[in-house]
Amino acid sequence: SGENVDARSDLFSLGTVLYEMLTGVNPFSAPTSFETLRRVVAVEVPPVQLLREGVPSELITLLATAMAPKPEGRFQDAGRMYEALLAFLYAQGRRFSAHDLADFLQRFREPEAASPSVVLDADGAPAHERTPALVPASRKGHASSQRILATSPIALTPPVVDVERAVELGERREVTALAIELPGRDDDVFADRAARTIARYGGRVLSKDPEQVTALFGEGEPDGRDTELATRCALVVLRSFSTDRLPGAGLHVGRVHVASDGRATDDEKLASLVATARDLARAREGMCAASVTAMRQVRSLFVFEPLSDAPGGSRGAEGGTRTSPSTTMLVREVRAPSEAFGRFVGRKEELRSVGEMLASATRRVASVLTLRGDHGIGKTRLLLEVERRLRKGGYNVGWHAAACVPRGPELPLSGIQAMLLTLCGVAEGDSEPRIRQVIPRLRALGLQDDEVAAVLASLGASAASSGGNVRVSLGNAFRRMVQRLCEDRPYAFSWDAAHAMDAESFAVLDGTLARLPHTRVLFVLAGRAGFSHPLEKLGVHGALDVVDLEPDDAEKLVSVRLGAARVPPELMRFVRDRAGGHPQMIEEVLKGLLEGRAVTVAD
């Protein structure tokens, strides 16, 4: 919270350790650091008795005091907490010593590690008692003469954590609901199409009928992109319809209960979240309507406008919508990268490394570069900056960028399909006439009939196959396009979110490099930290870890985002203490400070 701390903060931490010792569960741990911090600030703790039965009420009260939300509600010093714990033990009629703890721990040791250590009693005589660690030689003559003996031996009991109950508890998490309104439909064709697109983008379909499809994003491993992916998915679904009555889409964000199995609990909160998304989906035919809550999550990535300012009226009461125009935003389009991400800062060494790999491509050495880094560390921005500098500098190097969809590993050749969309200049969900306009370009690149048909099908057209294996034809088409493009100049093909690329796409890339070893091409694969792939075994592979910004670059980022020539040292310390050099976290801290008017830029 940014307030002064004293020892009562440590007592809170000690209470947290005691909680985990009693239950086997860390009370605050969450999949993301943001959710973990939110739980700590809110002191959002499942009751101990739900995770372990039989914990004495006196101990639960003691624990609640140690973990009180406000410091003044906790023990005022460690001595008082010690006295309270000691009083509890005496009240239970139990006393334990370090030797009892040693006996308890001994049972968990490996047989070969269970050799007794020698401990000296106060009189210097050796006592054959086991202890978890050797007593330092410099202190052997000063061992304590006071020992409290246990009145009864410690029984090693089985774990008493109710695992099923812990799974049920789960966590409260912010998720995004998407509703697709399909007016006037009498079959499942359109609903099935929308459901397939939702699955590609990592959403889970909650309900599906000829008139409406609802889905939830953000249930699985959270990475903060659920609202962005839901919005992109909605735009793709809307673009894929070219009928008389256009569908509508609605987006809303809310906090629901998610069980440990990754599924949202079907309760009133989830029902309310989905109902709001459904209302928003009725706001405007052919448009994606978002609540203000959802808009705030992705306003830097998409262009929005208020519903009341948009041309045409909403469906109003006749359409059953309960949303207000003042709280409804329409998604107009995706922002250009320069608008979405702002000015690029730092990363000189990373840019130099990418430049060296591009230079190897100009020497007719086909190669691969892997970028790895945590979510939000700046991999996407780095790729965009390389493309911008190539274009601005007038370099004779081509650059094509694609992004893998979240469910890509489950979809054969989804990575190649993503790149083909970029190479052909079409967007997912484009109409069939728009897709067929690329046929002359495919012919100019030398593709055969079966390869043209395979590419058209992957782009979304209902092209009839000319026979043979469609997947093989698609792989051959990609290799032929790479070879023909690189005849004139070097090309780089980059995949963002490459950790979501499928095995067959990696196989196509591997085969392309094997058949075209002297082609002026560079494949760039950007993925999460720890990302690994089959192309790493190649001798032409290079890797680059994207890490936190250097202190000078972090300060420059703060200055640029604030639009200030100089950042006050106290503000920089505040930001650095909370975000380190992580660029996304720095920007989130600044956004919170500006929105809360804790920081203003006067001139």
C-alpha positions as CSV (number, residue, x, y, z in Angstrom):
1,S,0.0,0.0,0.0
2,G,3.0,2.3,0.1
3,E,2.6,2.9,3.9
4,N,5.3,2.7,6.5
5,V,5.9,-0.9,7.9
6,D,7.0,-2.3,11.2
7,A,7.4,-5.7,12.8
8,R,3.7,-6.3,12.5
9,S,4.2,-6.9,8.8
10,D,6.5,-9.8,9.7
11,L,3.9,-11.1,12.1
12,F,1.4,-11.2,9.3
13,S,3.9,-13.2,7.2
14,L,4.5,-15.5,10.2
15,G,0.7,-16.0,10.4
16,T,0.7,-16.9,6.7
17,V,3.3,-19.6,7.3
18,L,1.3,-21.0,10.3
19,Y,-1.8,-21.0,8.1
20,E,0.0,-23.1,5.4
21,M,1.4,-25.4,8.1
22,L,-2.1,-26.1,9.4
23,T,-3.8,-26.5,6.0
24,G,-1.2,-27.4,3.5
25,V,-2.4,-24.6,1.3
26,N,-0.9,-21.1,0.7
27,P,-3.8,-18.8,1.3
28,F,-2.8,-16.2,-1.2
29,S,-1.0,-18.1,-4.0
30,A,-2.6,-17.4,-7.4
31,P,-1.6,-18.1,-11.1
32,T,-0.6,-14.5,-11.6
33,S,1.4,-12.1,-9.4
34,F,-1.3,-9.5,-9.9
35,E,-4.0,-11.8,-8.4
36,T,-1.7,-12.9,-5.6
37,L,-1.1,-9.2,-4.6
38,R,-4.8,-8.5,-4.8
39,R,-5.5,-11.3,-2.4
40,V,-2.8,-10.1,0.0
41,V,-4.1,-6.5,0.0
42,A,-7.7,-7.8,0.5
43,V,-6.6,-10.4,3.0
44,E,-8.8,-12.8,1.1
45,V,-8.3,-16.1,3.0
46,P,-10.4,-19.3,2.9
47,P,-11.5,-20.2,6.5
48,V,-9.1,-22.7,8.0
49,Q,-11.9,-25.0,9.1
50,L,-12.9,-25.6,5.5
51,L,-9.5,-27.0,4.7
52,R,-8.8,-28.9,7.9
53,E,-11.4,-30.1,10.4
54,G,-10.6,-30.2,14.1
55,V,-8.4,-27.2,14.4
56,P,-9.1,-25.7,17.9
57,S,-11.0,-22.5,17.9
58,E,-8.4,-20.9,20.1
59,L,-5.8,-21.5,17.4
60,I,-8.1,-20.1,14.7
61,T,-8.6,-17.0,16.8
62,L,-4.8,-16.6,17.3
63,L,-4.3,-17.0,13.5
64,A,-6.9,-14.4,12.7
65,T,-5.1,-12.0,15.0
66,A,-1.8,-12.5,13.4
67,M,-3.3,-12.1,9.9
68,A,-5.6,-9.2,10.7
69,P,-6.0,-6.8,7.7
70,K,-5.0,-3.7,9.7
71,P,-1.7,-3.7,11.6
72,E,-3.4,-2.3,14.8
73,G,-5.5,-5.5,14.9
74,R,-2.5,-7.8,15.0
75,F,-0.2,-8.8,17.9
76,Q,1.8,-5.6,18.6
77,D,5.1,-7.5,18.9
78,A,6.6,-11.0,18.5
79,G,6.8,-11.5,22.2
80,R,3.0,-11.3,22.6
81,M,2.4,-13.7,19.8
82,Y,4.9,-16.1,21.4
83,E,3.1,-15.8,24.7
84,A,-0.2,-16.5,23.0
85,L,1.1,-19.6,21.2
86,L,2.7,-20.8,24.5
87,A,-0.5,-20.3,26.4
88,F,-2.4,-22.3,23.7
89,L,0.1,-25.2,24.0
90,Y,-0.2,-25.2,27.8
91,A,-4.0,-25.1,27.6
92,Q,-3.8,-28.2,25.3
93,G,-1.6,-30.0,27.8
94,R,1.2,-30.4,25.3
95,R,4.8,-29.2,25.3
96,F,7.4,-29.9,22.6
97,S,11.2,-29.4,22.4
98,A,13.7,-29.2,19.6
99,H,14.4,-32.9,20.2
100,D,10.8,-33.8,19.5
101,L,11.0,-31.8,16.3
102,A,14.2,-33.7,15.4
103,D,12.5,-37.1,16.0
104,F,9.6,-36.0,13.8
105,L,11.7,-34.8,10.9
106,Q,13.9,-38.0,11.1
107,R,11.0,-40.0,9.8
108,F,11.1,-38.1,6.5
109,R,14.8,-38.6,5.9
110,E,16.2,-40.9,3.3
111,P,17.7,-44.1,5.0
112,E,21.3,-43.2,4.0
113,A,20.9,-39.7,5.4
114,A,19.7,-40.8,8.8
115,S,23.1,-40.8,10.6
116,P,22.9,-39.4,14.2
117,S,24.7,-36.2,15.0
118,V,26.5,-35.5,18.2
119,V,25.1,-32.7,20.4
120,L,26.7,-31.6,23.7
121,D,24.7,-31.1,26.8
122,A,25.4,-28.1,29.1
123,D,28.0,-30.0,31.0
124,G,30.0,-30.9,27.9
125,A,29.1,-34.6,27.9
126,P,28.1,-36.0,24.6
127,A,24.4,-36.9,24.3
128,H,23.4,-39.3,21.6
129,E,20.4,-37.4,20.4
130,R,19.5,-36.7,16.8
131,T,19.1,-33.1,15.5
132,P,18.3,-31.8,12.1
133,A,21.7,-30.0,11.8
134,L,25.1,-30.2,13.4
135,V,25.8,-27.7,16.1
136,P,28.5,-25.2,15.0
137,A,31.9,-26.0,16.6
138,S,32.3,-22.5,17.9
139,R,29.2,-22.8,20.0
140,K,29.6,-26.4,21.4
141,G,30.4,-25.2,24.9
142,H,27.5,-22.8,25.1
143,A,24.5,-25.0,24.5
144,S,21.4,-24.1,26.4
145,S,21.0,-26.0,29.7
146,Q,17.2,-25.6,29.6
147,R,15.1,-28.3,27.9
148,I,11.4,-28.7,27.9
149,L,10.5,-32.4,27.6
150,A,7.3,-33.5,25.8
151,T,4.8,-35.1,28.1
152,S,3.8,-37.5,25.4
153,P,5.4,-38.8,22.1
154,I,4.4,-37.3,18.8
155,A,2.3,-39.5,16.6
156,L,2.9,-39.2,12.8
157,T,-0.7,-38.9,11.4
158,P,-1.8,-39.0,7.8
159,P,-2.5,-35.6,6.1
160,V,-5.8,-34.2,7.1
161,V,-6.2,-31.7,4.3
162,D,-9.6,-32.1,2.5
163,V,-8.3,-32.1,-1.0
164,E,-11.7,-32.3,-2.7
165,R,-12.9,-29.4,-0.6
166,A,-9.7,-27.4,-1.5
167,V,-10.4,-28.1,-5.2
168,E,-13.9,-26.8,-4.7
169,L,-12.7,-23.6,-3.1
170,G,-10.7,-22.5,-6.1
171,E,-10.3,-18.8,-6.5
172,R,-12.1,-15.6,-7.5
173,R,-10.9,-14.5,-10.9
174,E,-11.7,-11.8,-13.4
175,V,-12.9,-13.4,-16.7
176,T,-14.5,-12.2,-19.9
177,A,-17.9,-13.3,-21.2
178,L,-18.6,-13.2,-24.9
179,A,-22.1,-13.5,-26.4
180,I,-22.9,-13.8,-30.1
181,E,-26.5,-13.0,-31.1
182,L,-27.6,-14.8,-34.3
183,P,-31.0,-13.3,-35.1
184,G,-33.3,-15.2,-37.4
185,R,-31.3,-18.4,-37.7
186,D,-33.1,-21.8,-37.9
187,D,-30.1,-24.2,-38.1
188,D,-26.8,-24.7,-36.3
189,V,-24.5,-23.8,-39.2
190,F,-23.7,-20.3,-38.1
191,A,-23.6,-21.2,-34.4
192,D,-21.1,-24.0,-35.1
193,R,-18.9,-21.6,-37.1
194,A,-18.9,-19.2,-34.2
195,A,-18.2,-21.9,-31.7
196,R,-15.2,-23.1,-33.7
197,T,-13.7,-19.6,-33.8
198,I,-14.2,-19.2,-30.1
199,A,-12.4,-22.5,-29.5
200,R,-9.5,-21.3,-31.7
201,Y,-9.1,-18.2,-29.6
202,G,-9.0,-20.1,-26.3
203,G,-12.6,-19.6,-25.1
204,R,-15.0,-22.2,-23.7
205,V,-18.5,-22.3,-25.1
206,L,-21.0,-22.2,-22.3
207,S,-24.2,-22.5,-24.5
208,K,-25.0,-22.8,-28.2
209,D,-28.2,-22.7,-30.1
210,P,-29.2,-21.4,-33.6
211,E,-29.9,-17.9,-32.2
212,Q,-27.1,-17.4,-29.7
213,V,-23.7,-18.6,-28.5
214,T,-22.1,-17.7,-25.2
215,A,-18.5,-18.3,-24.1
216,L,-16.0,-17.5,-21.4
217,F,-12.4,-16.4,-21.7
218,G,-9.8,-16.5,-18.9
219,E,-10.6,-19.8,-17.2
220,G,-7.4,-21.6,-18.0
221,E,-3.9,-20.4,-17.3
222,P,-4.4,-16.7,-16.9
223,D,-2.1,-14.3,-18.7
224,G,-4.1,-11.1,-18.7
225,R,-5.0,-11.4,-22.4
226,D,-8.5,-12.9,-22.1
227,T,-10.4,-9.7,-22.9
228,E,-8.1,-8.9,-25.8
229,L,-8.6,-12.4,-27.2
230,A,-12.3,-12.3,-26.7
231,T,-12.5,-9.0,-28.5
232,R,-10.4,-10.2,-31.5
233,C,-12.5,-13.4,-31.6
234,A,-15.7,-11.3,-31.7
235,L,-14.4,-9.2,-34.6
236,V,-13.5,-12.3,-36.5
237,V,-16.9,-13.9,-36.0
238,L,-18.7,-10.7,-37.1
239,R,-16.5,-10.4,-40.2
240,S,-17.2,-14.0,-41.2
241,F,-21.0,-13.3,-41.7
242,S,-22.3,-11.7,-44.9
243,T,-26.0,-12.4,-44.6
244,D,-29.0,-10.1,-44.6
245,R,-29.4,-10.0,-40.8
246,L,-26.0,-9.5,-39.2
247,P,-25.1,-10.9,-35.8
248,G,-24.1,-8.9,-32.9
249,A,-21.5,-9.5,-30.2
250,G,-21.3,-8.4,-26.5
251,L,-18.4,-8.4,-24.1
252,H,-18.4,-8.0,-20.3
253,V,-15.8,-8.5,-17.6
254,G,-16.5,-9.7,-14.1
255,R,-15.1,-11.6,-11.2
256,V,-16.4,-15.1,-10.8
257,H,-15.4,-18.2,-8.8
258,V,-13.1,-20.5,-10.7
259,A,-12.5,-24.0,-9.3
260,S,-9.1,-25.6,-9.2
261,D,-9.9,-27.6,-12.3
262,G,-10.0,-24.3,-14.3
263,R,-13.8,-24.2,-14.7
264,A,-16.0,-21.3,-13.6
265,T,-18.6,-22.3,-11.0
266,D,-22.2,-22.1,-12.4
267,D,-23.6,-19.7,-9.9
268,E,-25.5,-16.4,-9.8
269,K,-22.3,-14.3,-10.5
270,L,-21.6,-16.3,-13.7
271,A,-25.2,-16.1,-14.7
272,S,-25.2,-12.3,-14.2
273,L,-22.0,-11.9,-16.1
274,V,-23.3,-13.8,-19.1
275,A,-26.7,-12.1,-19.0
276,T,-25.0,-8.7,-19.3
277,A,-22.9,-9.9,-22.3
278,R,-26.1,-11.1,-24.0
279,D,-27.8,-7.8,-23.5
280,L,-24.8,-6.1,-25.0
281,A,-24.9,-8.4,-28.0
282,R,-28.3,-7.1,-28.8
283,A,-27.2,-3.5,-28.8
284,R,-26.2,-3.2,-32.5
285,E,-26.4,-5.6,-35.4
286,G,-23.0,-6.3,-37.1
287,M,-21.1,-4.6,-34.2
288,C,-19.3,-5.7,-31.1
289,A,-20.6,-3.9,-28.0
290,A,-18.5,-3.8,-24.8
291,S,-19.2,-2.7,-21.3
292,V,-17.1,0.1,-19.9
293,T,-15.4,-2.4,-17.6
294,A,-14.4,-4.5,-20.6
295,M,-13.3,-1.5,-22.6
296,R,-10.9,-0.3,-19.9
297,Q,-9.0,-3.6,-20.2
298,V,-8.2,-3.2,-23.9
299,R,-8.7,0.5,-24.8
300,S,-5.1,0.8,-25.9
301,L,-5.5,-2.0,-28.4
302,F,-8.9,-1.2,-30.1
303,V,-10.8,1.9,-31.2
304,F,-14.0,2.5,-29.3
305,E,-16.9,4.9,-29.5
306,P,-20.0,5.4,-27.3
307,L,-23.1,3.6,-28.4
308,S,-25.0,6.9,-28.5
309,D,-22.5,8.5,-30.9
310,A,-22.6,5.6,-33.3
311,P,-24.7,5.8,-36.5
312,G,-28.1,4.0,-36.2
313,G,-30.0,3.2,-33.1
314,S,-29.8,0.4,-30.7
315,R,-32.5,-2.3,-30.6
316,G,-33.9,-0.8,-27.4
317,A,-36.7,-2.4,-25.5
318,E,-37.9,-4.4,-28.5
319,G,-34.6,-6.2,-28.7
320,G,-34.7,-6.9,-24.9
321,T,-31.5,-5.1,-24.1
322,R,-31.1,-3.7,-20.5
323,T,-27.9,-1.9,-21.2
324,S,-27.6,1.8,-21.1
325,P,-26.0,3.7,-24.1
326,S,-23.9,5.7,-21.6
327,T,-22.3,2.5,-20.3
328,T,-21.9,0.7,-23.7
329,M,-19.0,1.1,-26.1
330,L,-18.8,-0.1,-29.7
331,V,-15.5,-1.7,-30.9
332,R,-14.8,0.1,-34.2
333,E,-11.4,-1.5,-35.2
334,V,-8.0,-2.7,-34.1
335,R,-5.6,0.1,-33.4
336,A,-2.4,0.4,-35.4
337,P,0.6,-0.9,-33.5
338,S,2.2,2.6,-33.2
339,E,-1.0,3.8,-31.5
340,A,-1.5,0.7,-29.3
341,F,2.0,0.4,-27.9
342,G,3.4,3.9,-28.0
343,R,7.0,4.9,-28.4
344,F,9.6,2.1,-28.2
345,V,12.2,2.5,-25.4
346,G,15.5,0.7,-24.8
347,R,16.5,-2.9,-26.0
348,K,19.6,-1.8,-27.8
349,E,21.4,-5.1,-27.3
350,E,18.3,-7.1,-28.3
351,L,17.9,-5.0,-31.5
352,R,21.6,-5.6,-32.3
353,S,21.2,-9.4,-31.9
354,V,18.2,-9.5,-34.2
355,G,20.1,-7.4,-36.7
356,E,23.0,-9.9,-36.7
357,M,20.6,-12.7,-37.4
358,L,19.1,-10.7,-40.3
359,A,22.5,-10.1,-41.6
360,S,23.2,-13.9,-41.8
361,A,20.0,-14.2,-43.9
362,T,21.4,-11.7,-46.4
363,R,24.4,-14.0,-46.8
364,R,22.1,-16.9,-47.9
365,V,22.1,-18.7,-44.6
366,A,18.6,-19.9,-43.7
367,S,18.3,-19.5,-39.9
368,V,16.0,-19.5,-36.9
369,L,15.9,-17.0,-34.0
370,T,14.0,-17.8,-30.8
371,L,12.9,-14.9,-28.5
372,R,11.9,-15.9,-24.9
373,G,10.5,-13.9,-22.1
374,D,7.8,-13.5,-19.5
375,H,4.4,-12.3,-20.4
376,G,4.4,-8.5,-20.9
377,I,8.2,-8.2,-21.0
378,G,8.1,-6.7,-24.5
379,K,8.6,-9.5,-27.1
380,T,5.8,-8.3,-29.3
381,R,7.0,-4.7,-29.1
382,L,10.5,-5.7,-30.0
383,L,9.3,-7.5,-33.2
384,L,7.2,-4.5,-34.2
385,E,10.2,-2.2,-33.6
386,V,12.4,-4.3,-35.8
387,E,9.8,-4.2,-38.6
388,R,9.4,-0.4,-38.1
389,R,13.2,0.2,-38.3
390,L,13.6,-1.9,-41.4
391,R,10.8,0.0,-43.1
392,K,12.0,3.4,-41.9
393,G,15.6,2.7,-42.8
394,G,14.8,1.7,-46.3
395,Y,16.4,-1.7,-45.9
396,N,15.8,-4.2,-48.7
397,V,14.5,-6.8,-46.2
398,G,11.0,-8.1,-46.2
399,W,9.2,-8.8,-42.9
400,H,6.0,-10.8,-42.4
401,A,4.5,-11.1,-38.9
402,A,1.8,-13.5,-37.6
403,A,0.5,-14.6,-34.2
404,C,-0.4,-18.1,-33.2
405,V,-3.9,-18.6,-31.7
406,P,-4.2,-19.9,-28.1
407,R,-5.5,-23.3,-29.1
408,G,-3.0,-23.6,-31.9
409,P,-1.3,-26.8,-30.5
410,E,-4.6,-28.7,-31.0
411,L,-5.1,-27.5,-34.6
412,P,-2.9,-29.0,-37.2
413,L,-0.9,-26.5,-39.3
414,S,-2.5,-23.5,-37.4
415,G,0.9,-21.8,-37.3
416,I,1.3,-22.1,-41.1
417,Q,-2.3,-20.9,-41.6
418,A,-1.6,-17.8,-39.5
419,M,1.4,-16.9,-41.7
420,L,-0.5,-17.6,-44.9
421,L,-3.2,-15.1,-43.8
422,T,-0.4,-12.5,-43.6
423,L,1.3,-13.5,-46.8
424,C,-2.0,-13.3,-48.7
425,G,-3.1,-10.0,-47.2
426,V,-6.4,-11.3,-45.8
427,A,-7.9,-11.4,-42.4
428,E,-9.4,-14.4,-40.6
429,G,-13.2,-14.3,-41.2
430,D,-13.0,-12.4,-44.6
431,S,-15.7,-13.3,-47.1
432,E,-15.1,-15.9,-49.8
433,P,-15.0,-13.4,-52.7
434,R,-12.4,-11.4,-50.8
435,I,-10.3,-14.6,-50.3
436,R,-10.5,-15.6,-53.9
437,Q,-9.0,-12.3,-55.0
438,V,-5.6,-13.8,-53.9
439,I,-5.6,-16.5,-56.5
440,P,-3.6,-14.5,-59.1
441,R,-1.0,-13.8,-56.4
442,L,-0.7,-17.5,-55.6
443,R,-0.3,-18.3,-59.3
444,A,2.4,-15.7,-59.6
445,L,4.3,-17.4,-56.8
446,G,4.3,-20.6,-58.8
447,L,1.8,-22.7,-56.8
448,Q,0.2,-25.8,-58.4
449,D,-3.5,-26.4,-58.5
450,D,-3.6,-28.6,-55.5
451,E,-1.5,-26.1,-53.5
452,V,-3.8,-23.2,-54.5
453,A,-6.8,-25.2,-53.4
454,A,-5.1,-26.0,-50.0
455,V,-4.2,-22.4,-49.4
456,L,-7.7,-21.2,-50.2
457,A,-9.2,-23.8,-47.9
458,S,-6.9,-22.7,-45.0
459,L,-7.9,-19.1,-45.5
460,G,-11.5,-20.0,-45.1
461,A,-12.8,-20.4,-48.7
462,S,-14.9,-23.4,-49.7
463,A,-12.3,-24.5,-52.3
464,A,-12.7,-28.0,-53.6
465,S,-9.5,-30.1,-53.2
466,S,-7.9,-31.2,-56.4
467,G,-7.0,-34.5,-54.8
468,G,-4.0,-35.7,-52.8
469,N,-3.1,-34.9,-49.2
470,V,-4.3,-31.4,-48.3
471,R,-1.8,-31.0,-45.5
472,V,1.1,-32.1,-47.6
473,S,-0.1,-29.6,-50.3
474,L,-0.3,-26.8,-47.8
475,G,3.2,-27.5,-46.6
476,N,4.5,-27.6,-50.1
477,A,2.7,-24.3,-50.9
478,F,4.3,-22.6,-47.9
479,R,7.8,-23.8,-48.9
480,R,7.2,-22.7,-52.5
481,M,6.1,-19.2,-51.4
482,V,9.1,-18.8,-49.1
483,Q,11.5,-19.9,-51.9
484,R,10.0,-17.5,-54.5
485,L,9.8,-14.5,-52.2
486,C,13.4,-14.9,-51.1
487,E,14.7,-15.0,-54.6
488,D,14.5,-11.2,-54.8
489,R,15.5,-10.1,-51.3
490,P,15.9,-11.5,-47.8
491,Y,12.8,-12.1,-45.8
492,A,12.0,-12.6,-42.1
493,F,8.9,-14.5,-41.0
494,S,8.0,-14.0,-37.4
495,W,5.5,-15.8,-35.2
496,D,4.3,-14.2,-32.0
497,A,3.0,-16.5,-29.2
498,A,5.0,-19.3,-30.9
499,H,4.6,-21.4,-27.7
500,A,1.1,-22.0,-29.1
501,M,2.4,-23.3,-32.5
502,D,1.4,-26.9,-33.4
503,A,3.8,-29.8,-34.1
504,E,2.9,-30.0,-37.8
505,S,3.8,-26.4,-38.4
506,F,7.1,-26.9,-36.8
507,A,7.6,-29.9,-39.1
508,V,6.9,-27.7,-42.1
509,L,9.4,-25.1,-41.0
510,D,12.0,-27.8,-40.3
511,G,11.4,-29.3,-43.8
512,T,11.7,-25.8,-45.4
513,L,15.0,-25.1,-43.8
514,A,16.3,-28.6,-44.8
515,R,15.3,-28.2,-48.4
516,L,16.3,-24.5,-48.7
517,P,19.5,-24.2,-46.6
518,H,20.9,-21.4,-48.8
519,T,17.8,-19.3,-49.0
520,R,17.8,-15.8,-47.6
521,V,15.3,-16.4,-44.9
522,L,15.0,-16.0,-41.1
523,F,12.3,-17.6,-39.0
524,V,11.6,-15.7,-35.8
525,L,9.7,-17.5,-33.0
526,A,8.7,-15.5,-29.9
527,G,7.3,-17.4,-26.9
528,R,7.1,-17.4,-23.2
529,A,10.0,-18.0,-20.9
530,G,11.0,-21.6,-21.0
531,F,9.6,-22.1,-24.5
532,S,11.3,-24.9,-26.4
533,H,10.8,-26.3,-29.9
534,P,12.2,-28.8,-32.4
535,L,14.1,-26.3,-34.5
536,E,16.6,-25.6,-31.6
537,K,18.6,-28.7,-32.6
538,L,19.6,-27.0,-35.9
539,G,23.0,-25.4,-36.2
540,V,21.5,-22.3,-37.6
541,H,19.5,-21.6,-34.5
542,G,20.0,-18.6,-32.2
543,A,18.2,-17.7,-29.0
544,L,17.6,-14.4,-27.2
545,D,16.1,-13.9,-23.7
546,V,14.1,-10.7,-23.3
547,V,14.5,-9.6,-19.7
548,D,13.7,-6.5,-17.6
549,L,14.7,-3.1,-18.8
550,E,17.9,-1.6,-17.5
551,P,17.4,1.1,-14.8
552,D,18.2,3.9,-17.2
553,D,15.7,2.5,-19.8
554,A,13.1,2.0,-17.2
555,E,13.4,5.6,-16.1
556,K,13.2,6.7,-19.8
557,L,10.0,4.6,-20.2
558,V,8.4,6.3,-17.3
559,S,9.4,9.7,-18.7
560,V,8.0,8.9,-22.2
561,R,4.7,7.5,-20.9
562,L,4.1,10.5,-18.6
563,G,5.2,12.9,-21.3
564,A,7.5,14.5,-18.7
565,A,11.1,15.7,-19.4
566,R,12.3,14.7,-15.9
567,V,11.0,12.1,-13.5
568,P,11.2,13.0,-9.8
569,P,13.4,10.6,-7.9
570,E,10.7,9.8,-5.4
571,L,8.3,8.8,-8.2
572,M,10.9,6.7,-9.9
573,R,11.7,4.9,-6.6
574,F,8.0,4.3,-6.1
575,V,7.6,2.7,-9.6
576,R,10.9,0.7,-9.3
577,D,9.9,-0.8,-6.0
578,R,6.6,-2.1,-7.4
579,A,7.5,-3.0,-11.0
580,G,11.3,-3.4,-11.2
581,G,12.2,-3.2,-14.8
582,H,9.2,-5.1,-16.2
583,P,7.8,-2.7,-18.9
584,Q,4.2,-3.8,-18.7
585,M,4.1,-3.6,-14.9
586,I,5.7,-0.1,-15.1
587,E,3.0,1.0,-17.4
588,E,0.2,-0.5,-15.2
589,V,1.6,1.3,-12.2
590,L,1.7,4.6,-14.1
591,K,-1.8,4.0,-15.4
592,G,-3.1,3.5,-11.9
593,L,-1.3,6.6,-10.6
594,L,-2.7,8.8,-13.4
595,E,-6.2,7.4,-13.1
596,G,-6.2,7.9,-9.4
597,R,-4.7,11.4,-9.8
598,A,-1.9,10.5,-7.5
599,V,0.4,11.9,-10.2
600,T,-0.4,14.8,-12.6
601,V,1.9,16.4,-15.2
602,A,1.5,20.1,-14.9
603,D,3.5,21.2,-18.0
